Amino acid sequence: MSTSTSDLGTWHAIRLVAGREIRTRLTSKAFLWTTVALVAAVVVGGVVIGLVSNRTPEPQAVGLVPAASSAAAPLTATADAAGVPVETHDVADAAAGEDLVADGELDLVVTGTSPLTVVVQESVPEPLEAVLASLAQQLALADAVTDLGGDPAEVAVQVAGAAPEVTSLQQTPEVDGAQVAAGYLAGILLFIGLMTAGQIVAQGVVEEKTSRVVELLLATLRPTHLMAGKVLGIGVIGLGQVALVVLAGGGTALAFGLLDSSTLDLGATAAWALIWFVIGFAMYALLLGALSALVSRQEDVGAVIGPVIWLMIVPYMIAISITPWDPDNPLVRWLSFVPFCAPMIMPVRVALGAVETWEILVAVALSLALVPVLVWFAGRVYANAVLHSGGRMKLRDALRGTTTAA
C-alpha cells in the first residue's frame, strides 16, 4: 500500500526529512572530525592564551650587604613603580654575596650606595637595568639631601613613587583584549559554521538529484516539505556544532580566568552568536538549496552558488578586518543592519560591546522580514527545478515553472 502526499501532515513530513538529515550527518566521519577539530582548536587556543597571560615573571633576587641596607626601601619602591618584581635578601658581606651570585642564588648583590655599586654574574639583568639607573640617581640625590640636613630615605621613597598627572585632550578608548578575541572568534566561527552547513545543503540537493533519490522521496513528499526538512535537519546539526564550540571556548576562558579583568559579556555574546547563526543559516541555506537545484552534477554546484558564497565572504572580511578595531565605523555600522551581512558583522559588534540592544533587535527584525520572501523564492525554484535533469536550468525558467525533464 503506497503512501500519498496527503497522508503525511506538513510538520510530520518535514520532521521525517529533518530526522533523516540529522542521522546522516551524525554518522558522517568528515562532519564529526570537523567538529572535533573546531572544538580542539578553540580549547587549545584558550589554554595557550591562559598559560601565557597567567604567567607571572620571576622576581629578581637582589642581595644587600649591611653597608647598603639603606637602599632596600628605595630599590623596592623603584622596582614596583617599574612593574618589576624584586625580592631583597640580607647578605653578610660582599664575599658572601659574590658566592651567592656565582651559584645563581642571587641575580645581583648591592655592595655600596655612594656611589651605587653592584656585583653580577655577567651583566645586569635586563628588567633591572632601568631600575638600577633610577636608583643610582635617587641615591645621588639622597647624598645631596643628607648634606643639606634632610632625611634621604624618605626623599628616595617619595621620588621613586612620583608620577606625573596627565590630562589628555583626546581620549583613546582602551582596547579590551578579551572582547577583541571574542569578536574574532565569533566572526570566524559563524563564517565557518554558515559556510559548512550551507554547502552541505547545496551538495545534498545535487547528490539526491544525481542518484535519483529525490524522485523516490517526491513520490510521498511535496518538494517544499523536502526542502524545509533538509534545511531544518542540517540547521539543527550546524547549530549543535556551533553551540559545542561556543561552550568549549567559554568554558576554557572561565577555567583560566581570561575574563577576570575584562568587560566582555560572555553570556550575551554566546547567546547572540547562536541566534545569528540560526538567522544566517536560514537565509543562506534557502538560497543555496534553491540555486543548487538548478544543476544535476556536483561539478556545476560551485558555479551556481558562487554569488552566494561571495555574499558571505565580503561581510566576513569586513567583520574580522575592520570591526574589531573600529566597531563604530560607518560602513560597519550600516552593514550590520543589512540582511546577509548582519549575521557576520553584528555578533562581532556585540562581543565588543559596541552596540545597543535596540540596534540588535532592529537588525534581527530586518533579517527575519526577508525570510518569508526567501522561503517563497526557494520553494518555487526548488519545486520547479529539482526534477530537472541534464544541463543547468536557468533561474528564470525555474521561477516561471517551465521545466524540461530528460
Secondary structure, 3 states (H helix, E strand, C coil): CCCCHHHCCHHHHHHHHHHHHHHHHHCCHHHHHHHHHHHHHHHHHHHHHHHHHHCCCCCEEEEECHHHHHHHHHHHHHHHHHCCCEEEEECCCHHHHHHHHHCCCCCEEEEEECCEEEEECCCCCHHHHHHHHHHHHHHHHHHHHHHCCCCHHHHHHHHHHCCCCCCCCCCCCCCCHHHHHHHHHHHHHHHHHHHHHHHHHHHHHHHHHHCCHHHHHCCCCCHHHHHHHHHHHHHHHHHHHHHHHHHHHHHHHHHCCCCCCCCCCHHHHHHHHHHHHHHHHHHHHHHHHHHHCCCCCHHHHHHHHHHHHHHHHHHHHHHHHCCCCCCCCHHHHHHCCCCCCHHHHHHHHHHCCCCCHHHHHHHHHHHHHHHHHHHHHHHHHHHHHCCCCCCCCCHHHHHHCCCCCC
